[in-house]
Amino acid sequence: MTDAPSSPPKIFISYSWTSDEHTTWVADLGERLMSDGVVVVLDQWDLQDGQDLNDFMEQMVKDPEIKRVIIVSDATYTAKADGRKGGVGTETQIISQEVYESVDQTKFVPVLRERDSDGKPCLPIYLKSRKYIDFSDFDNDAEAYEQLLRNIYERPRRKKPALGKAPAHIFDDGTAIVSSAQRAKRFREFVISGKGNPVAAFNDFAEEFISNLEELRMTYSREESATWCERIRANINSATSHRDILVDVVRAGIGLPSDQFIPSLISLLERLLPLQERPEGVNSFFECSEDNYKLLCYEMFLYTLAVLMKAKKYAEARQLIDYRYVAPRTYGGNDLEGRSFDSFNNHARSLEEQCAQVGNSRRYSVMADLVHDRANNTHVRFADILQADVLLWLIGGGWGWFPRCLVYGKSAGKLELFVRATNQDGYQPLRVLLQINTPQEFVQRLTSEESMKTLQSERFWHAMHASDCLNLQELKRIWLPQQI
């Protein structure tokens, strides 16, 4: 909350003595503003007997302490101003010169009090092009007054947003043009407005999204093996905009009823899986040609679950985990039995073996490095991705899904759901996601010898401290005190 200004704003009201009713209305406006902390200069209470009227008006218009000159315009004021008649005419000569010559033109605020028989605003010629506050309709009085008050205090209802950074992918010549962005925008607009057919719009987006991903296909060759690691990294980085578009679509889609959105989302995820395999009709190929897609499938599935969990859509996240993905294989027929969620976490051999050697050292997981280094999305932090990765590992029983990102467990800090699980209410999200009824069973699963072996077998355990992110010691202290 922003504090009120240290000194009250000061304004002057210019108007015509059209009638007793109009004069009373102006006085009432001044009293309303005074009650809301605005110092109002008005001839009805500030002009003294014997004081020169023209001098008074000129002082008010040119006084640097006057923050706003409120010009209340009706038909009479307009006629006198345009005809330069009476006090209004004299005042108009002073004001119009200030309006045309002053750098600070925001000082003069037209307030429309009346319209003519054609519905056109009654404004002097010198004010016709200026934006006015409309008090001509009694039903609009409260909104118009709020607008005037905000203008005086310079507190607009909608503030200009802070300037952000230009998206990096715009300046990256290697980044693919993502035509699905426009279809994603259309889907989001349908969801927000409640108009159109959002499910059909999502399906249109999905079609274009998969087509855009197909354009990232690579082919490994022995002749170019020396540059493969450089090329595949560049390819993966060029897909950042694809990933972020998917995040935006999922964030919008959770605003729909789950029975409308989740089946469509599952259908899109299903179509990602064949990208990891040999294209149809290709007989000679190297398995690592699809390693870019293996990384992207792993990353996009994690981001999708992270978005759902951040929105507390735990049951919907579990739907994605339980679903059997029946995606056609591009080589070797269909997988009619379906595939589990761990099909989104395939070993990208060239990344994890060929590209892992850096100088005299070897990276534990290049896939984890890429996910970590690319975690620059505004709405999903790396900790959210790591949390999804760990939960999938636990759901898979310690073997079906390997949590590659866990090598960054120490630097990520404690994960939210594991911190909250120190009481019964806080444990409920994990109960839905893991389908483990009690926190005691959950901690036993987390600390089981079988779970630890999956990490040790991949040389991961000595590269991280699980308790840093999994809140392991605190969970054991609360739920398994007898084992400490």
Secondary structure, 3 states (H helix, E strand, C coil): CCCCCCCCCEEEEECCCCCHHHHHHHHHHHHHHHHCCCEEECHHHHCCCCCCHHHHHHHHHHCCCCCEEEEEECHHHHHHHHHCCHHHHHHHHHHHHHHHHCCCHHHEEEEECCECCCCCECCCHHHCCCCCEECCCHHHHHHHHHHHHHHHHCCCCCCCCCCCCCCHHHHCCCCCCCCHHHHHHHHHHHHHHCCCCHHHHHHHHHHHHHHHHHCCCCCCCHHHHHHHHHHHHHHHHHCHHHHHHHHHHHHHHCCCCHHHHHHHHHHHHHHHHHHHCCCCCCCCCCHHHHHHHHHHHHHHHHHHHHHHHHCCCHHHHHHHHHCCECCECCCCCECCCCECHHHHCCCCHHHHHHCCEECCEECCCHHHHHHHHCCCCCCCCHHHHHHHHHHHHHHCCCCCCCCHHHHHHHHHCCCHHHHHCCCHHHHHHHHHHHCCCCHHHHHHHHCCHHHHHHHHCCCCHHHCCHHHHHCHHHHHHHHCHHHC
